[in-house]
Amino acid sequence: MGRKTGKLLVGLGVAAVFFVTFSLALYESGYTLTGYFPSKSLNAKRYAPVLYTPPGDEPEEILYMYNKTTHAITYYVIWGGEYTGKSIIDRLYEYVRSLFYGSGADVEPITVYSLNRTISFETSGHKKVWATFSGTICKYDDTYIPNCTVNRTHVRVYVLTWNHLFTLEPRSGTQPVSIDVKPMSPADYIRYSVGRRGESIREGVMMAILTATILTILIGVGSWYFLGKKKGWEKIRRKFKRGS
């Protein structure tokens, strides 16, 4: 084996070790109960938003958590994934999402503060929207939306984008979906890696890179030491044979 070929194989080996350890570190870091609220609320069903989606893109379930301190009820609308309609892009995107979140599921939160009748969610461009609802009217910024509630408590929320971001403004081609709202269990929280979804992606990636770098160095040094030691024993064995 030539020297260049040997260096190439060593480089490929180091890259493979780094990629595998990086993937494992990022994947495993998503499983945590940090940020989980076990409390249930009697108002959860009363204030659950009425969700409108395009036909065929209905979510699988809606889970909620209640924060006793802020009285916020956060509804997590869960889809099987995010799909652009382009097969190759969808598969790559699903892989990246699975790597970071532990699954390709799309989890989009809608938070309702029942005390001051406020609703919050992300809209196009991942912009945070804070809106108030009073009676049948919703307001955010200088925009008023009539007939935006059902029974004055259920705000009508429409899916706006392919990756399931929302708007309060009615969208043609959407229809209401009927899904029972259930409390978030610890198993659900871990399964969908909800805690990780609220964190900075950059921080998670940087931590995984650091972990992978350290492990790659340790594995590389360990392999070099083991192989060097093995070669040393092989030289001694050959010398012993020649001597006999």
N, C-alpha and C positions, 0 to 999 in steps of 0.2 A: 504494500500500500504506500503510495507516494505521500510526501509531507503535506502537499496542498490538499490532497483528498482527506488526510487525517484531520487537518485543521478544519476543513469544511464539515466533516462529521461531528467534530467536537462542538463547533458553532451551532449546528442543527440540534445537537443534543441539549445544549444549554438553553436554546430558544424553546425547545419542546418542554423542558422541565419548568421554565419560567411560565409558559402559557398554561400548563396544567395546574401548577400551584396557584397562579393568579386566578384562574377560573374557579378552583375549589374554594379559595379564600373569599372571593366575592360571592359565590353561591351560598356558602355556609353562613356568611355574616347576616343574611336576611332573616334568620330565624331568631326572634327575640320577642318578649312580651313587654318591652319598654314602651310606655305610653298607653298601655291597655287600661280601659275603664270598665270594671265589672258591673257597674250600676245599671239598673233598668229604670225605665220611665213609663209612667202611665200615659204620658202625653205622646209617646213615640208614634202610635198609629194615628192619633188625632192630627199631628202636624206633618205626617209623612208627605213628601211632595208627590204630585201626580206627574209621572214621567211620560213624555211623548218621544217615540223613536221611529225611524223609518221601518217599514215592514220587513221582517226577516232579520232585524238587528236588535231583538229584544234581549235585555240582560238576563242572566241566569238566576240571580237572587239579589235581594237588598237586605243588608244587615246594618244594625245601628249600634252606636255606643252613646251613653249619656254621661256628661261631665257634671257632677253635683256642684262643683265650685262655680262654674260659669253658666250652668243650666243649659248648656249647648247639647243639642241632639244631632249627632253626625250620622248621616245615612250613607253607607258605602254601597254604591251601585256597581255590581260585578258582572262583567262580560267575560266570555271565554278568551278573548284576545282583541287586538287591534289589527284591522286588515285594510290595506290600501286597494286590494284587488289585483296587485301585481305579485305573482307567486314567489319569485326569487326574493324580492324586497321583503315580503311578508315573512318568509322563512328566516331570513337574516335578522329581521327586527324581533321576531319571536324568540330567537336564540339569545339575543342580547338581553331582552326583557327577562327571560328565564334565568339567565346568568345572574342578573342583578337582583331580581325579586324572588327567585326560587320557582316561579311559574310564569307562563305567558299571559296569565289572566290580567285583564284591565280593571282596575279598581278606582272609581271616581267618586270622591266625597261631595256631599251637599250638606251644609250645616245650617240648622235652624235654631235661632234663639227665641224661644216662645215668649219670654218675659217682655222683650221689646219688639217682637214681631219683625225680626231681621233674618234674612237668608243669605248665605254666602256659598260661592262655588267658583270654579275656573271656567273662563270663556275662551274664545279663539285667541291664540297667542299665549295661552296659559296666564292670562290676565285675571286677577282676583276681582270678583264682583261682589259688592255688598249692596243689598236692596232691602227696602222695608215694604211690608204689606199691611194694608189697613182696609178692612172690608173686602171689596173686590178689586182694589187698585194696588198695583205695585209701583215703586219709584226707586230709581237709582240714577245718580248724577242729576240731570235735568230731564230724564226720560220717565214718562208716566205710561203704564200699561194697564188698560182697563180689562175687566173680566179675567184677572190673572189667578184667581183662586177658586177652589171648590169648597163650599160650606165655610168660607172665610178663613180657613186654616190650612188647607192643602194648596200650596202654591204650584201652579202649572210650570213645569220645567221641560224645555225642549232640547233634544240632542242637536247640536249645531255642526259638529265636525266629524270626520271619519274616525278620529281617535276619542270620540265621546266627550267632548267638552260641551258646555251648556249655554243656553240663553233663556231669557224670560219672554222674549218676543216670539210669537207664534210662527212656526215653520211649516210651510206647505209640504205635503208628502210624509208627514208624521202622524202617528196615531197613539192614543193612550195605551199603556200596558198595565196589566193587573197582576201584580206580584206581591205576595204577602211579606210584610216587614217583620224580620226576626232579630232578636238581640245577638250581638257578636259574641261568640264563645271564644275561649282561649285557643282552642284548636283552629277555629276560623282565622283568628288574628295571626297565628303562626303560619297557617297554610297559605294565606295570601300576602304574607310579609308586610302587613299594614304599617308596622313601626318603621320599616325601612323606606316605605313609599313617602313618608313625610320628611325624610332626611335629604340632605344634599347629595346628589349623585357623585359630585366631584369628591366629596370627603370619603365616600365609600370606595371609590375607585383608587384614590391615593393610598388609602389604608391597605387595600388589596395588593397594590403595586409594591408597597413597602414590605408586606409580609412575603410576597413572592420573591422579592429580591433577596431577602435574608435567607429564605429556605433554599433558593437556587445556589447561593454562595455556600451554604452549609453542605448541600448535596454534592456540589462540585468539589469542594475541599475533601469531603469524605470519600468521594469516588477516586480522586487523585491519590489520596493516601492509601486507600485499599489496593488500587491497581499498582501503585509504586511498591507497596509492601509485597504484593503477589509476585511482581517481577523480580524483586530482591530475592525472595525465596526460590524462584525459578533459577536464578543465576547460581545460587549456592548449590542447588540440586544438580545442575549441570557440571559444576566444578567437582562435586563429589563423585559424579559418575566418571569424569575424565581421570580423576585421581585413582579410582579403583581399577 
